[in-house]
Amino acid sequence: MPEPAEILPLNEAEQAWLAEQLTRARELGLTSIDALEEFFEAQRSAWYEQREDRRPDPSPQVTLIGAALGQMLIEACDLEWSVLTDEQGTALAVTGETTSIALLPMSSVAKRWTGETMTSLPEYLELASAEVERLRRAAARDLTSPDEPADRGQRTRGRRHRSRR
């Protein structure tokens, strides 16, 4: 059985790096999902137009777009930035109050960049927001179920929180 994911708050260096990404995104006008999608498509198209052996590492664009997308999720769904570590590694994540809510916006952008996933960024934002709402409704139903212990909402089911300072 795999180890449960560990979700930690961002440390100071991670907060500073993320703030730089978000400032750059604002400076580029990436403040709406439509602007972000347009930027993503333009950057990706320009990258694919280059000869394969001359393409630069797309990671800077992917992380910038992922940071902006993650911030949009946070604002739309009242979530927060965290660091998630599991059997696949460590990544910045957008997380919520239950272990069921953990989104990886940089990974999601990378999958769109490579064509592994074909949904647009607006579709992703809509689908992710709907899933967060679905999970919250399900958790609320679980909390009101007479068969459940009264403290169910206080548990961290499989999620360990620890300070990283």
C-alpha positions, -999 to +999 in steps of 0.1 A: +000+000+000+015+034-010+024+059+017-002+087+022+007+120+007+023+145+030+011+181+026+031+209+041+029+247+040+053+266+017+085+276+033+099+312+029+119+304-002+090+287-019+067+316-010+092+341-024+097+320-056+059+317-061+054+355-055+080+362-082+061+339-106+028+355-098+042+390-102+056+381-136+023+367-146+005+399-136+031+420-155+024+399-186-013+405-182-021+369-173-050+379-150-078+360-167-082+325-178-087+336-214-055+356-213-037+327-198-050+303-225-040+327-252-005+331-237-002+293-233-012+286-269+012+313-283+042+300-262+035+264-270+031+271-307+063+291-309+081+263-291+068+236-314+077+257-345+114+255-336+135+226-348+133+198-321+171+200-314+169+237-309+139+240-286+147+254-252+135+238-220+098+248-217+099+245-179+100+283-173+069+288-193+051+258-179+058+268-143+048+305-149+015+294-165+010+267-138+015+293-110-010+316-126-035+288-131-030+276-095-036+311-082-069+312-103-079+280-087-071+294-052-092+325-058-121+306-074-123+278-049-108+292-016-078+269-016-042+274-007-007+267-020+011+237-003+039+213-010+027+178-017+051+148-013+041+113-024+056+082-040+060+102-073+080+130-057+074+166-044+055+193-061+037+226-055+000+219-051-032+237-046-049+221-016-081+223+004-095+213+037-098+176+029-073+151+016-095+147-014-086+182-026-050+184-040-045+198-075-012+200-093-014+230-117+022+229-130+018+192-138-015+199-155+000+226-177+029+203-185+005+176-197-013+201-219+021+214-233+031+179-244-004+170-257-009+143-231-041+161-221-062+179-247-085+200-225-079+238-226-069+257-195-105+273-192-119+237-194-094+225-167-103+254-144-140+247-149-136+210-143-113+214-113-136+239-097-166+216-102-147+187-087-137+208-056-174+217-052-185+181-056-159+170-029-170+197-005-207+187-009-198+150-004-178+159+027-207+180+041-231+151+035-206+128+054-205+153+083-243+152+086-246+115+083-260+100+116-238+069+112-205+089+113-186+100+144-192+137+153-155+145+149-151+132+113-146+167+099-116+172+123-096+142+110-069+144+083-076+110+068-042+099+054-027+134+054+001+143+077+008+180+085+041+190+098+059+223+100+089+225+076+106+255+093 
